[in-house]
Amino acid sequence: APVPERIALLRGIADLGCVAGRPYSVGLYFRFFLEAYGDELETLRDGETIADRAGELRTVLGCFHRAGITTDRMRIIYNHIESEFPRLESAGALLPMPAAVRLCHTMLATDLSSAPAVTVLLRSALREPLMSIADDAVELRLLKMIELLLRVDFLHTQEQLPRDVTEYLAVVRDLRYYDRDLRRETPLSYQLAYFLRKHDFPSKRHMFGPYALKVCDPEERVNFEPIEDRKFRFGMTEEPPVRKQRHLEAVGWRSVPVFGSKWHKLETHEAKAAHVRSLLKDHDMM
């Protein structure tokens, strides 16, 4: 079957693989797919661009991640990026910065990566001047996340990056990024900030890396994180609010989660005020 049809089937099987409780054994199909897919990767197919190939690899990596499949045979994909992408670019098929950044982010976010592949993708990205990217661009958010993931979660990979890439990431780290969600209040974030101000907590808005902090004290590096009720996909190794808290704490912030599921059960002004006092006392801030 043509590759697009096989990948469409892979997506369906990945959906089965992430059903709650994982009742379906899909690992064997994924291994068969990878063996056959490796033979298709040597050259670009008719009409396919290098950006198309990068997008396809993102889809494949996402399917393996959703199904919870890890195998040493993923080296097939890493090697393809490490060796074939530079060859294709030397022939004039340059990988656009957005495609390079998205694929690099997917590899790190799914923990399906290699240092040489990350290097190739970031070298493709750094051709485009960072000053040409808007401060609220998706690509800048992803670059900020890549820099933080490498600094916190992938130290071994970071140590293997060449100087030009580490210098590029240092610039990314210092660039201003603005998430429009920073100004979007919810009942939880608004009320939490209101009650905290009663106790002289500044409740400021602040951007840290890719993260919008709506209720924080940047000087003391303390964040109260309003976590709205939301269901995440089964099988995620780490839900986004948990990762955000871990990243903040890894770089010296104190992050206090405040769950909407509990907050909205507090029906009176007094009950919410008492809950905030309890949070402050529990974290030695009162």
C-alpha positions in Angstrom: 0.0 0.0 0.0 1.2 3.6 -0.6 2.9 5.2 2.4 0.1 7.7 3.1 -2.4 4.9 3.4 -0.1 3.0 5.7 0.3 6.0 7.9 -3.4 6.6 8.0 -3.8 3.0 9.2 -1.0 3.6 11.8 -3.0 6.5 13.2 -6.0 4.3 13.6 -4.0 1.6 15.3 -2.3 4.2 17.6 -5.8 5.3 18.7 -6.5 1.7 19.7 -3.2 1.5 21.5 -4.1 4.5 23.7 -7.5 3.3 24.8 -7.8 3.4 28.6 -6.2 0.3 30.1 -4.5 -0.5 26.7 -6.6 -3.6 26.0 -5.2 -4.0 22.5 -1.7 -5.3 21.8 -0.5 -3.2 18.8 3.3 -3.4 19.3 3.8 -6.0 16.6 2.1 -4.0 13.9 4.2 -1.0 14.8 7.4 -3.0 14.5 6.3 -4.4 11.1 5.4 -0.8 10.0 8.9 0.5 10.9 10.7 -2.3 9.1 8.8 -1.5 5.8 8.9 2.2 6.4 12.6 2.2 6.6 12.8 1.0 3.0 10.7 4.0 1.9 12.9 6.7 3.5 16.0 6.7 1.3 14.7 9.2 -1.2 11.9 11.7 -1.5 8.9 10.3 -3.3 7.5 11.9 -6.5 6.1 15.4 -5.6 7.3 15.2 -2.0 9.3 18.0 -0.5 11.6 17.9 2.5 9.0 19.8 4.5 6.5 17.1 3.6 8.9 14.5 4.8 9.4 16.3 8.1 5.7 16.5 8.6 5.3 12.8 7.9 8.0 11.9 10.4 6.2 14.0 13.0 3.0 12.0 12.4 4.9 8.7 12.7 6.6 9.8 15.9 3.3 11.0 17.3 1.7 7.6 16.6 4.4 5.7 18.3 4.2 8.0 21.3 0.4 7.8 21.6 0.5 4.1 21.5 3.3 3.9 24.1 5.6 2.1 21.7 9.4 2.4 22.2 11.9 0.4 20.3 15.6 0.6 19.3 14.4 0.4 15.7 13.4 4.1 15.9 17.1 4.6 15.1 15.9 4.2 11.4 14.1 7.5 11.7 16.9 9.2 13.6 19.5 8.1 11.1 17.4 9.3 8.2 17.2 12.8 9.7 21.0 12.7 10.6 22.2 11.6 7.2 19.5 12.3 4.5 18.3 15.7 5.6 21.8 17.3 5.2 22.3 15.5 1.9 18.9 16.8 0.6 19.7 20.3 1.8 23.1 20.2 0.1 21.3 19.4 -3.1 19.2 22.6 -2.7 16.1 21.2 -0.9 16.3 23.4 2.2 14.1 22.5 5.2 12.0 25.6 6.2 12.5 26.8 9.7 8.9 26.1 10.9 9.1 22.5 9.7 12.5 22.0 11.3 11.3 23.5 14.7 8.1 21.5 14.7 9.9 18.2 14.1 12.6 18.9 16.6 10.0 19.8 19.2 8.0 16.6 18.5 11.2 14.5 18.9 12.0 16.0 22.3 8.4 16.2 23.6 7.8 12.5 22.8 11.3 11.5 24.1 12.0 9.9 20.7 15.2 11.7 19.7 18.9 11.6 19.2 21.5 14.3 19.6 22.7 14.3 16.0 19.1 14.5 14.7 18.4 17.4 17.0 21.6 19.1 15.8 20.6 18.7 12.2 17.1 20.2 12.7 18.4 23.2 14.8 21.0 24.0 12.2 18.2 24.1 9.6 16.3 26.4 11.9 19.1 28.8 12.7 19.4 29.9 9.0 16.4 32.1 9.5 17.2 35.2 11.6 15.3 35.2 14.9 14.6 38.9 14.6 12.2 38.1 11.8 10.0 36.0 14.0 7.1 37.7 15.8 7.2 37.7 19.6 4.0 35.7 19.8 4.8 33.3 17.0 4.1 29.5 17.4 7.7 28.8 16.2 9.2 31.0 18.9 7.1 29.2 21.6 8.3 25.9 20.3 11.9 27.1 20.2 11.5 28.3 23.8 10.2 24.8 24.8 13.0 23.1 22.9 15.6 25.2 24.8 14.0 24.4 28.1 13.6 20.7 27.4 17.2 20.5 26.5 18.3 22.4 29.6 16.2 20.5 32.0 15.3 17.0 30.6 18.0 16.3 27.9 21.3 17.3 29.5 23.1 14.5 27.7 21.9 15.8 24.4 22.7 19.4 25.3 26.3 18.4 26.1 26.7 17.0 22.6 25.4 20.0 20.7 28.0 22.0 18.7 28.9 25.6 19.6 26.8 27.2 16.9 23.7 25.5 18.1 24.3 26.2 21.8 24.9 29.9 20.9 21.6 29.9 18.9 19.7 28.4 21.9 21.2 31.0 24.2 19.8 33.7 22.0 16.4 31.9 22.0 16.5 31.8 25.8 16.9 35.6 26.0 14.3 36.5 23.4 11.0 37.9 24.6 8.1 35.6 23.9 4.5 36.6 24.6 1.7 34.2 25.0 -1.7 35.8 24.3 -3.2 33.5 26.9 -1.4 35.5 29.6 -4.1 38.1 29.4 -7.1 35.7 29.2 -8.6 35.6 32.7 -10.8 32.7 33.9 -13.0 32.8 37.0 -10.4 30.7 38.8 -7.4 32.8 37.9 -9.2 36.1 38.6 -10.6 35.0 41.9 -7.3 33.4 43.0 -5.4 36.6 42.2 -7.9 38.7 44.1 -7.7 36.6 47.3 -3.9 36.4 47.2 -3.6 40.2 46.9 -5.5 40.4 50.2 -2.4 38.8 51.7 0.1 41.1 50.0 1.0 38.6 47.3 1.6 40.7 44.1 -0.3 38.3 41.7 1.5 39.6 38.7 1.4 38.2 35.1 4.8 37.0 33.8 6.3 35.0 30.9 8.9 32.4 31.8 10.3 30.6 28.7 7.3 29.2 26.9 5.0 29.4 29.9 2.4 32.0 30.8 2.3 32.6 34.6 -0.9 34.4 35.4 -0.6 34.6 39.2 2.9 34.9 40.3 5.7 36.9 42.1 8.6 37.1 39.6 11.0 38.6 42.2 10.5 35.8 44.7 10.0 33.2 41.9 6.7 32.0 43.3 3.9 30.9 41.1 0.3 29.9 41.9 -0.9 27.8 38.9 -4.7 27.8 38.2 -5.4 24.4 36.8 -8.8 24.3 35.0 -10.8 21.1 34.8 -9.7 19.3 31.7 -9.3 15.7 30.6 -6.1 14.7 28.8 -5.5 11.8 26.5 -5.0 8.5 28.2 -1.4 7.2 28.1 0.4 10.6 28.3 3.6 10.1 30.2 3.2 13.5 31.8 0.3 15.9 31.6 1.1 19.5 30.6 0.3 21.1 34.1 2.6 18.5 35.7 5.4 19.1 33.2 5.0 22.9 33.7 5.3 22.6 37.5 8.3 20.3 37.2 10.1 22.6 34.7 9.5 25.6 36.9 10.7 23.9 40.0 13.8 22.5 38.2 14.9 26.1 37.5 14.3 27.5 41.0 10.6 28.5 41.1 8.1 27.4 43.7 4.9 26.4 41.9 1.6 25.8 43.8 -1.2 24.1 41.9 -4.7 25.3 42.5 -7.3 22.9 41.1 -10.5 24.2 39.6 -12.3 21.0 40.6 -11.8 21.9 44.2 -12.0 25.7 43.9 -15.4 25.7 42.3 -16.8 23.6 45.1 -16.0 26.4 47.5 -19.3 28.3 47.3 -18.8 31.2 49.6 -16.3 34.1 49.8 -15.2 32.9 53.3 -14.6 29.4 52.0 -12.3 30.6 49.2 -10.5 33.0 51.5 -9.9 30.2 54.0 -8.6 27.9 51.2 -6.1 30.6 50.0 -4.9 31.1 53.6 -4.4 27.3 53.9 -2.3 27.3 50.7 -0.1 30.1 52.0 0.4 28.4 55.4 1.1 25.0 53.8 3.9 26.5 51.7 5.3 28.7 54.5 4.2 32.0 53.0 2.1 33.1 55.9 
